[in-house]
Amino acid sequence: MTATTLDRRQFLVSSAVVGGGMALAAIPARAGAAQANPTPWAVDGAGGAELHPWISIAPDDTVTIRVPNPEVGNGASTQVAMNVCEELQCDWSKVKLEFASVRRDYLERGVYTVGHQPMFSGHGTDPERMPLALQLGASARERLKRAAAARWKAWVDDIDAKDGILTHRPTGRTLRYGEVAAEAAAISLYNEVPLKTQSEWTFLGKASPTKLNAPQIVDGTAVYGIDVKVPGMVYAALKQSPVHGGKLKHHDPKAVLGMPGVRAVVVVDPAKTRGTPGIPSTALGS
């Protein structure tokens, strides 16, 4: 195979592919490209007790919030985490973000999909995702309180939750979220708990925390999609149909296959996806 001099930001798009298809090119990534997990779209990160696919709490009180909103500089991911935190009443200094698993969303019938989003995106953080994020936080908080009540053999209404600490008001006893997270994960609620009114908020609109990934952006360790390198990775350029739902009628791959570095031309059949109402789904693959 002959190495090419194309920059990693460039793609091979050939007019020989009509209607739809991909040209796979063997373009070496630059030496400094970031190394990623060999299965970046596999399961969510392990560790901690999962109270919901969006929320996991570790024994050390670290709260991992999985969000489907990629960070593009507008603070979308941090905003989702803040919404969860308002109702969860956890310690913000112990919150970390994790990008939700696309594979899990597909296998579990849209567990991270909100509204009519056909894919993960930064659009729609509010107002579509805000009520859900608030409810997830409230439900997790209630389950933590009930786990503490069971541990203490006390009334759940006598327990307060604040900054990641559960306090039994009559006796002053306390438990950290991480101490009862596993027990809370096993509790199911018959009804969702009501949300606070906006006047009762203690975090949203009151605090202005730095974006959770700001340190990585500042020191240059943040990994962007174009920096990712996985074993055996090649680059693909997609020639899309000019109309929604269009199918490829014919193509001549010979011209493309004769180009340096091209390994294959792959025809992608249209696939049904969850699309926006009134807009036909496009072929995003599966």
Secondary structure as UniProt FT lines:
FT   TURN            8..9
FT   TURN            15..16
FT   STRAND          21..25
FT   TURN            31..32
FT   STRAND          34..35
FT   TURN            40..41
FT   STRAND          49..52
FT   TURN            53..54
FT   STRAND          55..57
FT   TURN            59..60
FT   STRAND          63..67
FT   HELIX           76..88
FT   HELIX           92..94
FT   STRAND          95..99
FT   HELIX           102..107
FT   TURN            108..109
FT   TURN            111..112
FT   TURN            115..116
FT   TURN            123..128
FT   HELIX           129..152
FT   HELIX           156..158
FT   STRAND          159..162
FT   TURN            163..164
FT   STRAND          165..168
FT   TURN            169..171
FT   STRAND          174..176
FT   HELIX           177..185
FT   HELIX           198..200
FT   TURN            204..206
FT   TURN            212..213
FT   HELIX           214..219
FT   HELIX           225..227
FT   STRAND          228..229
FT   TURN            231..232
FT   STRAND          235..239
FT   TURN            244..245
FT   HELIX           254..257
FT   TURN            260..261
FT   STRAND          262..266
FT   TURN            277..278
//
